[in-house]
Amino acid sequence: MAGEGLKKHRLWAFVAGVFALHFLPLLLNGSHAYVRIHDNLEGEWAWLMLLVKWGQALNFSPEAVIPQLLGGQPRMVLPTGLSVNTLLIWLLGGLGGYKVSYMLTRLLAFGGMYRLLRTYFLPDESDAFLRVGVALAFSLVPFYVQFGGALQPFLLYSLLQLLRRKDTWTDWMCLLVVPLYSSIVWMGTSTVMVAGLLWLGWSVWKRRVHLRPAIGVGVLAASYAVVNFPLLQLYWAEDFTSHRKAYDALAMLDINFYGSLLEAIFLCTVGHYHVGTVVALPLLVGAGVALLKGRSQGIGGMFRYRLLQLGLCLGLVGILSLVYALYPYLAAPLDDFLPLLSELRLNRMIILLPLLFFVVFALTLGLLRYMGFARSALGVLVASQLVMGFWANDEWLHNMRPLMGASVKPGYAEFWAEGLFRRIAAHIGAPQYTYRVVSLGIHPVVAQYNGFYTLDGLLPLYSLQQKQRFRAIIADEISKDPRLLAYFDEWGNRCYLFSAELGLSDQNYLIGKDRSVTLKDFHFNADAFRQLGGRYIFSSVRLEHSERIGLRLSAVFEPKPGEHSWWKVYLYEVI
């Protein structure tokens, strides 16, 4: 007994060590910590910060307008303020809230997966180290803290409890609370649909309709609807036409059929950046070994059932990957009859991939242990997945680099560059609400965060009229490159100043002070810009012959000693 207790203490000490290694780089970097930028600090997390900063987080009035965004957009185009993340930002600030949310989601990911495995997939006490290893590996997945992917094990557990009539009040509470800590766009729609299909499949298998889990699915859907009611109002608002009405399911993705098949294979082995990168090759190899040996040995009983579960989960990984990759071909033919297929992007069900990967991993380990594989061999599989988890976590990697003196991306303070933009505002002199700005080579959210009123920005939903007005400013430039033209016309969530010389790479919105870039032939409609109230361009690149397009260089702002800024800003003014 004493030996068993010692093993448990060592196991949980190992858990604590892995979490310490995971969290310490984020904490040690202080205000210079790296926070993922793509669709996060430039979008999802920034939107919540701005709502709190502007006092609009809990403004649910359908008439409310935010003038700082894209020339003025309804408050309802931004996420709901009824969220755990909004509360954390309000209490701890943007960076403090993010750090707490990052750590909390990883702890919840571990706890939820451990609970799910202990009850359903690895219930034997002898499997304790396997449960812990799989749950730890799942917690390392680089989830977006706003999307809610880390909470899926809790939801699956509660749904299975409902299906098996073993539910308690905590399972119903889970259905009510998860929408407060997840995205209706990425998590809500997909989860409700899959939960409904799970209930339907269970009813067909059991040849009996179980109302209790159906009510549970309804509670989950209703909870998402209540939390996100302000956003849902826009879909029936008569005076608002979304830019998504101009979506084109095929053109906006610039793909070909064989390229889509390759993308499906990639998704099956690595997952998707937005839902959490998982280097799944080791666990898939293990699953293949388990399936082959299981069939050759003819195992029966519970482990035959586990083998069927493993095959089903692998099949779901393949189906979800194919649906995501081939979705334009499925949606485009129906676009005239069901435009919502393009607008809502229902292929986001791939958010389930990390959960499926690690259920596959757990089933694989349990089957291999039953087939006689040594504990040390299983330990190597678990260790390899943990190593892959750290390696695939971009935030962890970019927070390790500053500690080793090798930063390649801006930290939190450098990204916002508050001191430098205060100097720009002081140089301009006029109140910020009296003029509009756009950015080139810099994410527009930086200007928004620093109090400027912008005509550009990244939004998942904004007025089609504003998109058309802004297009007049950039029409000549995007016409130079078919990719830019399709990117804006057929999608357009990024309502940015684009440059054909820079292209579409994300790095071209992050041109830092150490890069010297000059655009030799940049086209810009100064008259259209002026008509929308535009006056200044914040550019991280120099424009050659700017006078030809109606702009003059007003000043150049470089970081002063001790002033944390990723940017060097060329301030251009309309002549």
N, C-alpha and C positions, 0 to 999 in steps of 0.2 A: 504493500500500500504506500509506504514511504517513497519507494522507487517511482510509482505512478505519479505521486504528487510532485516529485522533482521534475519528471518529464513535462508535466503540465506547466510548471513554473518556467522551465526553459523555453517551452513553446511560446508562451505569452511574452516572455522577455524578447524572443526573436521577433514577434509581432511589433512590440514597442520599438525595437531597433530599426525595423524596416520603415515604420512611420516616421521615426526621427530623421532617417536618411532622406525620406521623401519631403518632409516639411522644412527642414532646417535651411536649405538654400533660399527658399522664399522668404523666410523670416530674417535671416542674417543680412540680406541685401537691403533691408530697410525701405526707404522711399525710392531706392534705385532698383527695386525688385522688378523682374520682367513679368508682365502680365500679357498673356496672349493678345495680339493685336487684331489679327484677321477675324472679322465678324464678332469681335468681342470688345476690345478697347476702342475700336473704330465704330462699333455698332451696339450689340446687345447690352453689354455692361454700361457703356457710355450713355445709352438712352435712359437707363435707370438713374444714373448719376445726374444727368441733366434735368430730369423730372424733379428730383429732390432739390437740386440747386435752384430751379426756377419756381419751386413751390407748387408744382402742377401734378405731383404724384397721385393725389387723391381727388383731383378735379375731374368729376365724371360728367360734367355738363356737355351735352352734344354741341353746344355753340362755342365752347372754349377753343381758342386758336393760339398756337405758339408761333409768334412772329419771327423767332430766330432761325427757324428751319425752312429751307427751300422757299424763301419768300413769304412764309406764313402757311402753316398746315394745321388741320384740326388736331386737338390734343389726342383724339382717339386713334390716330395712326401709330402712336407709340404704345409700348406694352402697358399692361395693367400695373397700377401701383399696389395692388393687393397681393404682395409677394414677400416671401422671407427675405429675398435679396434687397428689396427696397427698404425694408426695416433695418437690415444690417448697414446699408449705406447711410441711412438717416442717423443711426446710433454711432457708427464708427468711421464714417467718411468713406470715400470711394476706395482707397487702397486698403484700409483696415477692414472694411466690409468684405472686400474681395478675398483677402487672406483668410478670414474666418470662414467664408462660404466655401472656399477651396478646400480647406481642411475638413469642414463639416461634411461636405459631399463625399469625400474619400472615406471618412469614418462610417458614414451611413452606407456607402457602397460595400464596405467590408462587413458591417453588421447584418445588412440585408441579405447578402450572398451567403454568409455563414449560416444564418437562420434557415434560409431556403434549402441549402445542402443538407443541413442536419436533419431536417424533417423529411425531405423528399428524395434526395439523390445520393447522399453519403451518410446514412443514418447510423451505421455501426460505430461504436466507440473506438474500434481499432482504426477507423478512418479519420480520426481527429486531426492528424497532421496534414492529411490530404485536404480536408475541409478548410483548414487555416491557410494552406498554400494557395488554393484556388481563390479564396476570398481576398487574400492579399494581392494576388495578381490582378484580380478584377478591380481592386481599389486603385491600382496604378494606371488604369486606362485614363487617357487625357480627356475626360469629359468636359464639355462646356458647363459651367456651374448653373447657367440659366435654363438649360434644356431639360434637365431632369433624368438623363439616362442612368445616372448612378442609383436612382431610386427604383428602378425596374424590378429588382429582386423582391422588394417589399410588396409591390403590386402583384407580381406573379404568385407570391406566397398567399396573399389575401384572396386572390381569385381562386386558387386551388383549394384553399380552405372552404370557400363558399361552395365550390363544386362538390366537395366531399362532405359537406354539411358539418364541418368542424369549426366553423367561424366563431369568433368572439367579437366583443365590442371594438377591440383594437384593429381588427380587419376592416370594419366599417369606418373607423376613424382614419385609417390609411387612405381609403377611397376619397374621403373628404379633404384630407390635408395635402396629399401629393400635388394637386393642382396649384397650391400656393407656392410650390417650390419647383415648378417645371413650366415648360413652354407649351401653349396650346397648339402652336404651329408645328413644332418638332415632335412633341411627346403626346399631347392630348388627343389630336385627331387619330394618330396611328394607334395609340394604346386602346382607345375606345373601340376602334374597328376590329383590332386583333382580339380584344377581350370578348367582343360579340361573336366573332368567328369561333373562338375557343368554347364559348358556351354552346353555340350551335353544334359544333362537332361532338362535344361531350353528350349533348342530348340525343344526337343520332346514334352514337355508340351505345349509350345506355337504353336507347329506345324509350325514352321518357323525358318529358319537358320539365326541367328543374327551374322553378320560378325564382328561387332565392338568388342564384347567381345572376339571373337576368335583371333583377332589381338592383343588384350590386353594380352591374354595368351601367344601368340608368343613373344611379347615384353618382358614379364617376363622371359620366357625361354632364349631368346637371351641375356638378361642382365646377367643372371646367367652364361651363357656360356662365355661371354666376360670377366667377372670378374674372372672366374675360368679357363680360357683358358690354362694356364700353366699346371694345374693338368690334364685337359682333354687330353693334348698331350701324357701323359704316356700310355693311353689306345691304342694308335696306334704306339707307339715307338717300333721298331723292335728289339732294343738291350736291352730292359728291360722286364723282366718277373716278374710280381708281385707275392708276397707270397700268395695273395688271390686266385691264381690259385689252391692252395692246400686246399682251404676251403671245408669242408664237412658239408652240411646243417643240418644233423641230429646229427652227432657225436659231433660237437662243442658245442651243447647246452645241452647235457646230460639230456634229459627230457623223460617223458613218457606221454601217451595220457591223462590220468586222471590228471596228474600234470599240463598239459597244460590247461586243462579246469579250474582248480583251479587258474592258473595264469591269465586266462581271467577274472574270477570273481574279482580277486584282482585289475586288471587294471581298471575294471568298477567302482570300489569304491575308489581307491586311485591314479590311474594314474600310471605313470612310472617316476622313479628317473631322467632319462636323459631329459625328456621333461617337468618336473615340477610336483612334488608331490602335489596332491590335495586331502584332506580328504573330499570326496564327499558325505559321507553318509547323512549329514543333507540336502543337496540340493536334493539328490535323493529321500529321504523320502518326502520332500515337493512336488517334481514332481509327485510322486505316488499319493499323496493326490489330487493334482490338476487334474490329469487324471481321477481318480475315481469319484470325485465330478463333473467334467465337463461332463462326460458321463451320470451320474445319473440326472443332472439338464438339460441336453439337450440344452446347450447354443448355440447360433447361431451368425451369422454375423462375424465381425472381430475376435471375441474371439474364435469362432469355428475354424477359420483359425489358430489362435495362438495355439490351442490345437493340430491341425495337425502338426504344426511346432515342438511342444514339443515332440510328438511321433516320428517324423522323426529324431530329434537330439538324442533322447535316443536310437533309433535303430542304428544310426551311431556309437554311443559310443560302443554298443554291438558288432557290426560288426568289427570295428577297433580292439577291444580287442581280439576277436576270431582270426582274421587274424594274429595279432602279435603272439599270443600264439601258434597257429597251423602252423605258417609259415614254419617250417622245413618239416612238412608233405606235404605241398603244393610244396615246392621248390625241395626237394630231388628226387621225381620221374622224374622231368624234368631237373635234373642237367646235364645230358649228352647232351641235346638239347639246354637248355638255362642256361648255367653256370652263366650268369649275375644275375640270381635270387638269387643265394647264395652270389655272390661277392658284390652286391650292397645293399642287405638287404632292399628290398622295403617295408618291414613291418614297416619301420620307419615312416609311415604315422600316427602312434600314437602320433606324435608331435601335432596333431590336438586336442587331448583329452582335454587339459586345456581350449581351446577356446570353445569346445562343452559343457564342463561342465558348463561354466559360461553363455553361451547362454541359456542352460537349466534352470539355476538359474534365469536369468532375465525373461524368459517366465513364469516360475513357479510363481514368485512374482507378475507379472502382472495379471495372471489368478486368483490367490488367492485374490488379491485386488478386482478384478471385482466380485468375488463370495461373497464378504462381509467380508472377514477376517479383523480383526482390525489392524490398523496401528502398534500398539504395538506388535502384534503377528508377523507381517512381520519384524519389527525391531529386534525382538529376533532371527529370522532366519538369518538376515543379520549379526547381532553381533556374532552369533555362527560361521558363516563362516569366519569372520575376525579373531576370536580367533584361529580357526583351521588353518588359513593361517599363522599366526605367529608360531604356534606350529609345522607345517610341514616344515618350512623354516630352514633347517639345518645351513645355514650360519648365520642367525640371532641368532639362539640358541647358536652356538659356539662362536659368538662374545659377547653374553651376559655373558657367563661363566667366561671369564677373569675379567670382571668388578665385578664379585662376588667372585673372587679368587678360581675358580673351573675349570681351563682349563683342557681339556682332549685331545686336538689335538694341533699340532704346529701352531703358528702364522706364518705370512709371513717371518719375519726375521729369526725365529728359523728354518723354513723349509730349507732355502737356506744356513744358517750357513756359511756365507762367511769368517768370521775370522778363523774358525776352518779349512776350506779347504785351505785357504792361507797357513796355517802352514803345512798342509800335502804336498802341492806343494813345499814349501821351504825345507821340510825334504827330499823329493825325489831328488830335486836339478836339474834334467835334464829338458830341455824344454818340455812342455806338448805335443807337436806334435810328439815327438820322441818315445812315448810308448802309449799303449792302456790299458784301465782299464775296469773292470766290477764291479757291486755293488751287495751286498747280504743283504737283509733286509732293503735296502735303495732304493728309486726310482732312477733309473739311471739318470733322468733329473737333479738331484742335482749336480752330477759330471759334466754333460754337462754345466749347468749354471755357474759352477765355473771354466770353461775353459779346462776341461779334455776331451780327445778324447776317446770315449767309443765304445765298441763292442756290448753293449746291449742298450735297450731302448724300448719305446712305440711309435709305429707309425702305422697309419691306412693303410699304403702302403709302402712297401720296397721290395727289391729284394729277390726273392725266393732263389737265390744262397747264399745270406748272411744267410738266415734262415737255410739252409742245413749245412752251415759251422758252424754256432753257435750251431746247434743241436749236433754236435760231442762233444762239451764241456760238455753238460748237459745230454747226452743220458743215462748214467748209473743212474743218479739221478732221472730223470723223469720216467724211467722204473719201479721204485719202486711203483709208484702210478698211477693207470689207469686214474684218473682224471687229473693229471698233464700231462700225455702222450697225452690225447685227447685235453686238453687245448692248448698245444703247437702245436701238429701235425695238428690238424683239425682247429685251429684258428690261434694263433701265433702272434697277434698284439703286445702282450707283449713278447718281445724277452728278457727274464730276466734269471738270475740265480735262479732257483727254488730249493726248499728244500722239500723233502717228509716229514721231521719232522715238518716243519712249515705249509705246506699246502697252500691253495689258498686264504685264507682270505686277504682282503686288508690291514688289520692291520699288517700283516707280512711283508709288505714293509715299515712300519712306526715304526720299533722297536726303541724306543727312549732310551736315556741314563739311564733312571730309570728302564728299564727292563734288567734283567740279564739272557741271553739265551745262552746255549751252545749246538751246534750240535754234536752229538756223532758219527754219521756215514754219513758224507757228502761225496758224490762222485763227482769228478771233474777231467776232462781230461786236465792235465796241458800241455801235448804235443800239443793237438789241440789248446789250448789257446795261446801257444807260437807261433805256426805257423801263427796265425792271428795278431801277433804283441803284444799280451797281456803280461802284466808284473805285474800288481797290482790288488788286490781285495780290494775294500772298503767295509768292513763288519760291520754291527751293532751287530753281534753275534760272539761269540768265537767258533772256530773250534777245536774240540778235535782231537789230533793226526794229525795235519795238514801236518806234514812231510810225512806221508804215501801217500798223494795225490800230493806231489811235491810242497808244499807251506811252507813258513816260516813266522812267525810273525815278521814283521819289527819294528812296533811301535804301541802304543795305544794312541789315541788322545781323551782327554776329554775336555769339554768346560772350559776355564779359567774364573775367576770372571769377570763379565761384558761382556762376550762373549756370544752372543745369539745363542744357538745351541740346536736343538732337539736331536742331534745325539752324540753318543760316537762311534768312528770309530776304528776298528781293521784293521790295514794296513798289508795285506798279500802280499808277493812277491813270484813270481815263482822261485823255486830253480834252 
